[in-house]
């Protein structure tokens, strides 16, 4: 039993010291080491209960160590996924206060009332309270681990294995050292209880080797390299002494002393270099296997070709650079608009890996970004930067900068790389890999952005098509409408509303086309719809005045002005129309005169939304009247300015063709007139449209008189 306890004691000390011997000590490693040391104290105390006359004292010490082991495991479970996680004061209080109560109860006579010998114990009432403390804290650890698994799915295997080992160890320890003594006064298993600590110890050792729990591969690599280096130097010393005694003298002389002293100085000067070389060799041969950069790139290329999500790409890059290529302190920066739909924002933002990182992240300085953009190089060493730019870096960590540029030579990704974990220098082979990797990152980022923009475009197009009125009617009239966007999302719009006895027709054109104009169009439609249905306004000029004020307030926030031409019409009977705005001409085919007349719409010289300082006399509606058989034709400039064969150098469709088409097909229904316009336009433009195109046809119905009623 002594040999087993000695082995466990040494194993606990080693496992507890390993995290503290890493390069960067953090809260996770400290809390883990503290918990292992208290686990060691608990095991040792249980052994001394049966090996010392102070059995009562060592029993109290065992409960003391167990209390602190549980509380330190609480902290470790919190810091497990992210070592830099901050804990609130209230959480500290909820952990520390119960722990202090459990510690104080351990040394209270109300916890262990009598203990005549290690096998004769009488427990007091505080023993039950200590048991409740153990159960509650164990449940808390389970809940924390479950939350961490949901938040950090990439760490779920580590958390599951750790949680399983801890629960199994605590269950066996509780059974042997708490339940059996409390319920059945059975203390024979006191010695066996601490042996279950081996379950936890071996599980943690497996986690270190299997899942790189504490960057243990780097530590093992250093130990192996240092051991080989020491062996080489000892072998060199023995060889040097053997040669001296064989060929120079059999006794130690001043020459021998000088020779050995020189050799020791040589060893001290070359130890670090030799150890680094050996560590690099050991890294390649034993820990990671053969360095196969071609395989690395093939694997990344396969992954990136199927990657459609920026978050997954970032996570995979961190894993590739940190775990596969084993580079320390990797930091990835990408323009903000790749993650959020902010095309005007070019700020370079840090993207976390959702993994712990010991380097404190600071915002990327504009001076550094500017210098990288000016160099236009994929690989930039920190030493190549200017002194002011170097001052913005932490040169203890960032040694290499990998940058990616798009086809317009704009920076789309910047990766800061620290030292290689095996402490070897970067080679030309490394640089070639990083250049190839940068090109692949560029392709993948471009694809992800295009896919995101296309998704947004499809959504905007769907919304735009759905809000266009499908069923529209004007009293005593027949209507037909047509809207065609030159891009996926257009800036043309029309809307038809009915409220009480008033019918509203709105036709507008936002300057430009594409998703920007489409978003402004949606905003305008929303404003007019709200004004029509929530106010008592019935005059087009009044509606336009109110809409102009709202639009001016909204447009103040935009970085790019979007001029809007618009006409608003109102009718109650389909015969008399009031209209207001600034737009293309109104075309009215007069059925009785067999000709087309124009009504100029120029009430607002600059359109709406540009300025709120428009004279009041500009807000006065005009009117016209439709008789039976008359046709009202409204269109945006995309119709009149459509170019022949889609060539801007050729003639435009112009007003005369509209007039001829109306006169030619006036006897047809609005739907057939629309088809005639579309066919003529397609032939004229060769179906190549440079601008959005919208038109509305409203034909006043001809009332037919029944002959029988006339005879009567």
C-alpha positions in Angstrom: 0.0 0.0 0.0 2.9 2.3 0.8 4.3 1.8 -2.7 0.9 2.6 -4.3 0.5 5.8 -2.3 4.0 6.8 -3.1 3.4 6.3 -6.8 0.1 8.3 -6.6 1.9 11.1 -4.6 4.6 11.5 -7.2 2.1 11.3 -10.1 0.0 14.0 -8.5 2.9 16.3 -8.0 4.1 15.8 -11.7 0.6 16.4 -13.1 0.1 19.4 -10.9 3.4 21.0 -11.9 3.1 20.4 -15.6 0.6 23.3 -16.3 2.7 25.7 -14.1 5.8 24.9 -16.2 4.3 26.1 -19.5 5.4 29.3 -21.1 2.3 31.2 -20.3 0.6 30.6 -16.9 -3.1 31.4 -16.9 -6.1 31.1 -14.6 -7.0 27.7 -16.1 -3.6 26.2 -15.4 -3.4 27.8 -11.9 -6.8 26.5 -10.8 -6.1 23.0 -12.2 -2.7 22.8 -10.4 -4.2 24.0 -7.1 -6.9 21.3 -7.3 -4.4 18.6 -8.0 -2.3 19.7 -5.1 -5.3 19.5 -2.8 -6.2 16.1 -4.2 -2.6 15.1 -3.3 -3.1 16.4 0.2 -6.4 14.5 0.5 -4.8 11.3 -0.5 -1.9 11.7 1.8 -4.2 12.6 4.7 -6.2 9.5 4.3 -3.0 7.4 4.3 -1.7 9.1 7.5 -5.1 8.5 9.3 -4.0 4.8 9.5 -0.2 5.5 9.8 -0.2 8.2 12.5 -1.4 8.6 16.1 -2.9 12.0 15.2 -5.7 10.3 13.2 -8.3 12.9 14.2 -6.2 15.7 12.9 -5.4 14.0 9.6 -9.1 13.2 9.2 -9.9 16.9 9.6 -7.2 17.8 7.1 -8.7 15.3 4.6 -12.0 17.1 4.7 -10.2 20.4 4.5 -8.3 19.4 1.3 -11.5 17.8 -0.2 -13.3 21.1 0.3 -10.6 23.1 -1.5 -10.3 20.5 -4.2 -14.0 20.8 -5.1 -14.0 24.6 -5.1 -10.8 24.8 -7.2 -12.5 22.4 -9.7 -15.4 24.8 -9.9 -13.0 27.5 -11.0 -11.2 25.1 -13.4 -14.5 24.1 -15.1 -15.3 27.8 -15.6 -11.9 28.6 -17.1 -11.7 25.3 -19.1 -12.8 26.6 -22.5 -11.5 30.2 -22.2 -8.7 30.9 -19.7 -9.3 34.7 -19.9 -13.0 34.5 -19.0 -14.0 37.0 -16.3 -16.0 35.9 -13.3 -18.3 38.3 -11.5 -18.0 39.2 -7.9 -21.3 37.5 -7.1 -20.0 34.3 -8.6 -16.8 34.5 -6.5 -19.0 35.0 -3.4 -21.2 32.0 -4.2 -18.0 29.8 -4.5 -15.9 31.2 -1.6 -18.5 31.6 1.1 -19.7 27.9 1.0 -16.1 26.7 0.8 -15.2 28.7 3.9 -18.2 27.2 5.8 -17.1 23.7 4.6 -13.5 24.3 5.8 -14.6 25.7 9.2 -16.9 22.7 9.7 -14.0 20.3 9.0 -12.2 21.3 12.2 -15.4 21.7 14.3 -16.3 19.2 17.0 -19.8 19.1 15.5 -18.4 17.5 12.4 -16.5 14.6 14.0 -17.6 14.3 17.6 -15.6 11.3 18.6 -12.8 9.3 17.0 -11.2 6.8 19.4 -9.4 5.1 16.6 -9.4 5.2 12.7 -12.2 2.6 12.7 -14.4 4.1 15.5 -15.9 7.5 14.4 -19.0 9.3 15.5 -20.1 12.1 13.1 -21.9 15.3 14.2 -24.7 17.3 12.5 -22.2 19.4 10.4 -21.1 16.3 8.6 -24.5 16.3 6.8 -24.0 20.0 5.8 -20.5 19.1 4.4 -22.2 16.3 2.4 -24.7 18.8 1.0 -21.9 21.1 0.0 -20.2 18.3 -1.9 -23.4 17.4 -3.8 -24.3 21.0 -4.7 -20.9 21.9 -6.0 -20.7 18.7 -8.0 -24.0 19.5 -9.7 -22.7 23.0 -10.3 -19.6 21.6 -12.1 -21.9 19.5 -14.3 -24.1 22.5 -15.2 -21.1 24.7 -16.0 -19.6 22.0 -18.3 -22.9 21.6 -20.1 -23.1 25.3 -20.7 -19.5 25.3 -22.0 -20.2 22.5 -24.4 -23.1 24.4 -25.9 -21.1 27.6 -26.2 -17.8 26.0 -27.3 -18.7 22.9 -29.3 -15.1 22.5 -30.5 -14.1 21.7 -26.9 -17.0 19.2 -26.2 -14.8 16.1 -26.4 -12.3 17.5 -23.8 -15.1 18.7 -21.5 -17.0 15.3 -21.8 -13.9 13.3 -20.9 -12.9 15.6 -18.1 -16.4 15.6 -16.6 -16.6 11.8 -16.9 -13.3 11.3 -15.1 -14.2 13.8 -12.3 -17.7 12.4 -11.7 -16.3 8.8 -11.6 -13.6 9.8 -9.2 -15.9 11.8 -6.9 -18.5 9.0 -6.9 -16.0 6.4 -5.8 -14.4 8.7 -3.3 -17.8 9.7 -1.9 -18.8 6.0 -1.6 -15.7 4.9 0.2 -15.0 8.0 2.4 -18.4 9.5 3.0 -21.4 7.3 2.5 -20.1 4.1 4.0 -18.7 5.7 7.1 -21.7 8.0 7.6 -24.5 5.4 7.0 -22.9 2.2 8.2 -19.9 3.4 10.3 -17.8 1.3 7.9 -14.3 2.9 7.8 -12.3 -0.1 6.3 -12.5 1.6 2.9 -10.8 4.8 4.0 -7.5 3.5 2.5 -9.1 2.5 -0.7 -10.9 5.9 -1.3 -7.8 7.9 -2.3 -6.8 5.2 -4.8 -9.7 6.4 -7.0 -7.7 9.6 -7.5 -5.7 7.5 -9.9 -8.8 7.5 -12.2 -8.7 11.3 -12.3 -4.9 11.4 -12.7 -4.7 9.0 -15.6 -7.7 10.6 -17.3 -6.0 14.0 -17.1 -2.7 12.5 -18.4 -4.7 11.0 -21.3 -6.3 14.4 -22.0 -2.9 16.1 -22.1 -1.6 13.6 -24.7 -4.7 13.0 -26.7 -6.4 16.5 -26.8 -3.4 18.8 -26.2 -5.1 19.8 -22.9 -2.3 22.1 -21.8 -0.1 22.3 -24.9 1.6 19.3 -23.4 3.2 18.3 -26.7 5.4 21.4 -26.6 6.5 20.6 -23.0 7.2 17.0 -23.8 9.1 18.1 -26.9 11.3 20.4 -24.9 12.0 17.7 -22.3 12.9 15.1 -24.9 15.1 17.6 -26.8 16.8 18.7 -23.5 17.4 15.1 -22.4 19.0 14.2 -25.7 21.1 17.3 -25.7 22.4 16.6 -22.1 23.1 13.0 -23.1 25.1 14.2 -26.1 27.2 16.6 -24.0 27.8 13.9 -21.3 28.9 11.5 -24.1 31.2 14.2 -25.4 32.7 14.7 -22.0 33.3 11.0 -21.6 34.8 10.8 -25.1 37.1 13.8 -24.5 38.3 12.4 -21.1 38.9 8.9 -22.7 41.0 10.4 -25.6 43.0 12.6 -23.1 43.8 9.7 -20.9 44.6 7.4 -23.8 46.9 9.7 -25.8 48.0 12.5 -23.4 48.3 11.5 -19.7 46.7 9.2 -17.2 46.5 11.8 -14.5 44.6 15.1 -14.2 46.7 18.1 -15.0 46.3 21.7 -15.6 45.9 21.0 -19.3 43.0 18.6 -18.6 41.3 21.2 -16.4 41.6 23.9 -19.1 40.3 21.5 -21.7 37.3 20.5 -19.7 36.6 24.1 -18.7 36.7 25.1 -22.4 34.3 22.2 -23.2 31.9 23.3 -20.5 31.9 26.9 -21.8 31.2 25.5 -25.3 28.3 23.4 -24.0 26.8 26.4 -22.2 27.0 28.6 -25.3 25.6 26.0 -27.7 23.0 24.3 -25.5 20.1 26.4 -26.6 20.9 26.1 -30.3 21.4 22.4 -30.2 18.3 21.9 -28.1 16.2 23.9 -30.7 17.6 21.8 -33.5 16.9 18.6 -31.7 13.4 19.8 -30.7 12.6 20.6 -34.3 13.8 17.1 -35.3 11.8 15.5 -32.5 8.8 17.5 -33.5 8.9 16.3 -37.1 9.7 12.6 -36.3 7.8 11.8 -33.1 5.1 14.3 -32.3 3.5 15.3 -35.5 5.0 13.0 -38.0 6.4 14.1 -41.3 6.0 17.7 -42.4 3.9 17.4 -45.5 3.0 20.9 -46.6 1.5 19.6 -49.8 -1.0 17.5 -47.8 -1.7 20.5 -45.6 -2.7 22.6 -48.6 -4.7 19.8 -50.2 -6.7 19.3 -47.0 -7.3 23.1 -46.6 -8.3 23.4 -50.3 -10.8 20.6 -49.9 -12.3 22.2 -46.9 -12.3 25.8 -48.3 -14.0 24.7 -51.5 -17.0 23.6 -49.5 -16.9 26.4 -46.9 -19.8 28.9 -47.1 -19.6 30.4 -43.7 -17.0 33.0 -42.4 -17.1 31.8 -38.8 -16.3 28.2 -39.8 -13.5 29.4 -42.1 -11.9 31.4 -39.2 -12.2 28.5 -36.8 -10.6 26.1 -39.4 -7.8 28.6 -40.0 -7.0 28.8 -36.3 -7.0 25.1 -36.1 -4.7 24.8 -39.1 -2.2 27.4 -38.0 -2.2 26.5 -34.3 -2.7 22.8 -34.2 -1.4 21.5 -37.5 1.4 24.0 -38.3 1.8 24.7 -34.6 2.4 28.5 -34.7 1.9 30.4 -31.5 -0.3 33.5 -30.9 -2.2 33.5 -34.1 -4.4 36.5 -34.7 -6.8 36.9 -37.7 -8.1 40.2 -38.9 -10.7 40.7 -41.6 -12.6 43.8 -42.8 -15.9 44.3 -41.0 -18.1 44.2 -44.1 -17.2 40.5 -44.6 -19.1 39.7 -41.5 -21.7 42.4 -41.4 -23.6 44.0 -44.3 -21.7 47.3 -44.0 -20.3 48.0 -47.4 -19.1 51.5 -46.4 -17.1 50.1 -43.5 -13.5 49.0 -44.2 -12.4 48.8 -40.6 -10.1 45.7 -40.0 -11.6 43.8 -37.1 -10.2 41.0 -35.0 -12.0 37.6 -35.3 -11.7 35.3 -32.3 -11.3 31.6 -32.6 -13.6 30.9 -29.6 -10.5 29.4 -28.0 -8.3 30.6 -25.2 -5.4 32.8 -26.2 -2.9 34.2 -23.8 -2.0 37.2 -25.8 -4.1 40.3 -25.0 -5.7 41.5 -28.2 -5.5 45.1 -29.1 -7.2 46.9 -32.0 -5.2 46.9 -35.2 -3.6 50.3 -35.6 -4.5 52.2 -38.8 -0.8 53.0 -39.3 0.1 49.3 -39.4 -2.8 48.6 -41.8 -1.8 51.4 -44.1 1.8 50.3 -44.2 0.8 46.7 -45.0 -1.5 47.9 -47.8 1.2 50.0 -49.3 3.7 47.2 -49.3 1.3 44.9 -51.2 3.3 41.8 -50.1 1.8 38.5 -49.0 4.6 37.9 -46.4 5.9 40.7 -44.3 8.4 40.2 -41.5 7.9 42.4 -38.4 11.5 43.6 -38.9 10.6 45.0 -42.4 8.1 47.4 -40.9 9.0 51.0 -40.0 9.8 51.8 -36.4 6.4 53.5 -35.7 4.6 50.5 -37.2 6.8 48.1 -35.1 5.8 50.0 -32.0 2.2 49.1 -32.7 3.1 45.4 -32.6 4.0 43.1 -29.7 7.3 41.9 -31.1 7.6 39.3 -28.4 4.7 37.5 -30.1 4.1 38.8 -33.7 7.0 37.7 -35.9 5.3 37.4 -39.3 2.4 39.0 -41.1 0.4 37.1 -43.8 -1.8 39.5 -45.9 -4.3 38.7 -48.6 -5.5 41.2 -51.2 -8.5 41.1 -53.5 -8.5 41.8 -57.3 -8.7 45.5 -56.5 -5.6 45.3 -54.3 -7.6 46.0 -51.2 -6.6 44.2 -48.0 -9.2 41.5 -47.2 -7.3 39.5 -44.6 -4.4 40.0 -42.2 -3.0 37.2 -40.1 -0.4 37.9 -37.4 1.8 34.9 -36.7 4.0 34.4 -33.6 6.9 32.1 -33.1 6.8 28.5 -34.2 6.1 26.3 -31.2 9.3 24.3 -31.8 11.2 27.5 -31.6 12.8 27.0 -35.0 13.1 29.9 -37.5 10.7 30.3 -40.5 12.1 28.8 -43.7 11.6 29.5 -47.4 9.4 26.4 -47.5 7.2 28.0 -44.8 7.0 31.2 -46.8 5.9 29.3 -49.9 3.2 27.5 -47.9 1.9 30.8 -46.5 1.8 32.4 -49.9 -0.2 29.5 -51.3 -2.4 29.5 -48.2 -3.0 33.3 -48.6 -4.1 32.8 -52.2 -6.6 30.1 -51.1 -7.9 32.3 -48.3 -8.5 35.1 -50.9 -10.5 32.8 -53.1 -12.5 31.5 -50.2 -13.3 34.9 -48.7 -14.3 36.2 -52.1 -16.6 33.2 -52.6 -18.2 33.7 -49.1 -18.7 37.4 -49.7 -20.4 36.8 -53.1 -22.6 34.1 -51.6 -23.6 36.3 -48.8 -24.3 39.3 -51.1 -26.3 37.0 -53.5 -28.3 35.7 -50.5 -29.1 39.2 -49.4 -29.9 40.1 -53.1 -32.2 37.2 -53.4 -34.0 38.1 -50.2 -34.3 41.7 -51.3 -35.6 40.7 -54.7 -38.2 38.4 -53.2 -39.4 41.1 -50.8 -39.6 43.6 -53.7 -41.6 41.3 -55.9 -44.0 40.4 -53.1 -44.8 44.0 -52.1 -45.7 45.0 -55.7 -49.5 45.1 -55.7 -50.9 42.2 -57.7 -54.6 43.0 -57.5 -55.3 46.6 -58.3 -58.5 48.3 -59.4 -59.6 51.9 -60.0 -63.3 52.7 -60.2 -64.7 52.6 -63.7 -61.3 51.7 -65.1 -59.2 48.7 -66.2 -55.5 48.6 -65.3 -52.4 46.8 -66.2 -48.8 47.3 -64.9 -45.3 46.2 -65.7 -42.0 46.4 -63.8 -38.7 45.2 -64.9 -35.4 45.7 -63.1 -32.1 45.9 -65.0 -30.4 44.4 -62.0 -31.5 41.7 -59.5 -33.0 44.5 -57.3 -34.3 47.8 -58.9 -35.0 51.3 -57.9 -38.3 51.7 -59.8 -41.5 51.2 -57.9 -45.2 51.7 -58.1 -48.0 51.2 -55.6 -51.8 51.4 -55.7 -53.8 52.0 -52.5 -57.5 52.4 -51.7 -58.7 54.1 -48.5 -62.4 54.9 -48.1 -63.4 56.5 -51.5 -59.9 57.6 -52.4 -57.7 55.6 -54.7 -53.9 56.4 -54.8 -51.5 55.7 -57.5 -47.7 56.2 -56.9 -45.0 55.8 -59.5 -41.4 56.5 -58.7 -37.8 56.1 -59.7 -34.8 56.1 -57.3 -31.5 57.1 -59.0 -29.3 54.1 -59.9 -30.2 50.5 -59.6 -29.1 47.5 -57.5 -29.6 46.7 -53.9 -28.9 50.3 -52.6 -31.7 51.8 -54.7 -33.9 48.9 -53.9 -33.6 49.5 -50.1 -34.4 53.2 -50.6 -37.4 52.1 -52.7 -38.7 49.9 -49.9 -38.4 52.8 -47.5 -40.3 55.1 -49.7 -43.1 52.6 -50.3 -43.3 52.1 -46.5 -43.5 55.9 -45.9 -46.3 56.5 -48.4 -48.3 53.5 -47.3 -48.2 54.7 -43.7 -49.1 58.3 -44.6 -52.1 57.2 -46.8 -53.6 54.8 -44.3 -52.8 56.6 -41.0 -53.6 60.2 -42.0 -56.6 62.0 -43.4 -54.7 63.6 -46.2 -56.4 63.4 -49.6 -54.3 65.8 -51.7 -51.3 64.4 -53.5 -49.3 67.6 -52.9 -49.9 67.3 -49.1 -48.8 63.7 -49.1 -45.7 64.5 -51.0 -44.8 67.4 -48.7 -45.1 65.2 -45.6 -43.2 62.3 -47.3 -40.4 64.8 -48.4 -39.9 65.9 -44.8 -39.6 62.3 -43.5 -37.3 61.3 -46.3 -35.0 64.3 -45.7 -34.6 63.2 -42.1 -33.8 59.7 -43.1 -31.4 60.6 -45.9 -29.3 62.7 -43.5 -27.9 59.4 -42.2 -26.9 58.1 -45.7 -23.4 58.6 -47.0 -24.7 58.7 -50.6 -27.6 60.8 -51.8 -30.3 59.1 -53.9 -32.4 61.5 -56.0 -36.0 60.4 -56.5 -38.4 61.3 -59.2 -42.0 60.5 -58.3 -45.6 61.2 -59.2 -48.6 60.8 -56.8 -52.2 60.6 -58.1 -55.5 60.5 -56.4 -59.0 59.8 -57.8 -62.3 58.9 -56.3 -64.3 57.9 -59.4 -61.6 57.0 -62.0 -62.5 60.1 -64.0 -61.1 63.1 -62.3 -57.4 62.8 -61.1 -55.3 65.1 -59.0 -51.6 64.7 -59.4 -48.3 66.1 -58.0 -44.6 65.4 -58.3 -41.7 65.6 -60.7 -41.5 62.9 -63.3 -41.7 62.0 -66.9 -44.8 63.3 -68.8 -48.3 61.9 -68.4 -49.5 60.4 -71.6 -53.3 60.6 -72.1 -54.9 59.1 -75.2 -58.1 61.0 -75.9 -60.6 58.5 -77.3 -62.9 61.0 -79.0 -60.1 63.1 -80.6 -58.0 60.0 -81.4 -54.8 61.6 -80.3 -52.3 61.6 -77.4 -51.8 64.7 -75.1 -49.1 65.3 -72.6 -49.2 66.7 -69.1 -45.9 68.0 -67.7 -45.1 67.0 -64.1 -42.6 69.5 -62.7 -43.9 70.6 -59.4 -40.8 69.7 -57.5 -37.6 70.8 -59.5 -35.2 68.7 -57.4 -37.5 65.7 -56.7 -38.2 64.7 -53.1 -35.9 63.7 -50.3 -33.0 66.1 -51.1 -34.1 69.2 -49.3 -36.8 70.3 -46.9 -36.5 73.9 -48.0 -39.0 73.8 -50.8 -41.2 76.8 -51.4 -44.9 76.3 -50.4 -46.1 77.2 -53.9 -44.4 74.0 -55.2 -46.9 72.0 -53.3 -50.0 72.6 -55.3 -51.7 69.7 -57.1 -52.8 69.8 -60.8 -55.7 67.8 -62.3 -57.0 66.2 -65.5 -60.0 64.2 -66.5 -60.5 60.9 -68.3 -63.5 60.3 -70.5 -64.9 57.0 -71.7 -62.2 55.2 -73.7 -59.4 57.5 -72.6 -56.1 55.9 -71.6 -53.7 57.1 -69.0 -50.1 56.0 -69.5 -47.4 56.5 -66.8 -43.8 55.4 -67.2 -40.4 55.9 -65.7 -37.4 57.2 -67.7 -36.3 53.6 -68.3 -38.8 53.4 -71.0 -38.2 56.7 -72.9 -34.4 56.4 -72.5 -34.2 52.7 -73.5 -31.4 52.5 -76.1 -31.6 50.6 -79.4 -29.8 47.2 -79.0 -28.9 48.3 -75.5 -26.2 50.5 -77.0 -25.9 53.9 -75.3 -24.5 55.4 -78.5 -27.7 54.6 -80.4 -31.0 56.3 -80.4 -33.5 56.2 -77.5 -37.1 54.8 -77.5 -38.4 58.4 -76.8 -41.8 59.9 -76.5 -42.8 59.6 -80.1 -42.8 55.8 -80.1 -44.9 55.8 -77.0 -47.4 58.1 -78.7 -47.6 55.9 -81.8 -48.1 52.7 -79.8 -50.9 54.2 -77.8 -52.6 55.5 -80.9 -52.1 52.1 -82.7 -53.4 49.9 -79.9 -55.9 52.2 -78.2 -58.8 50.0 -79.1 -57.3 47.0 -77.2 -57.5 46.2 -73.5 -54.8 47.4 -71.1 -53.3 43.9 -70.9 -52.9 43.7 -74.7 -51.5 47.2 -74.8 -48.9 46.1 -72.3 -47.9 43.1 -74.3 -47.6 45.3 -77.4 -45.3 47.7 -75.5 -43.2 44.8 -74.2 -42.8 43.1 -77.6 -41.9 46.4 -79.2 -39.4 47.2 -76.5 -37.7 43.8 -76.7 -37.3 44.1 -80.5 -36.0 47.7 -80.1 -33.5 47.0 -77.3 -32.7 43.4 -78.3 -33.7 42.6 -74.7 -30.8 44.6 -73.3 -31.9 47.0 -70.6 -29.6 49.5 -69.0 -32.1 50.9 -66.5 -35.1 49.8 -64.6 -38.4 50.1 -66.5 -41.9 50.5 -65.1 -45.2 51.6 -66.7 -48.9 51.8 -65.6 -51.8 51.7 -68.1 -55.3 52.9 -66.9 -58.1 52.8 -69.4 -61.5 54.3 -68.6 -64.2 51.8 -69.4 -66.6 52.5 -72.2 -70.2 52.1 -70.9 -72.2 50.2 -73.5 -75.9 51.1 -73.7 -78.5 48.3 -74.1 -80.5 48.9 -77.4 -83.7 47.5 -75.9 -83.7 50.1 -73.1 -83.4 52.8 -75.7 -86.5 51.6 -77.6 -88.5 51.5 -74.4 
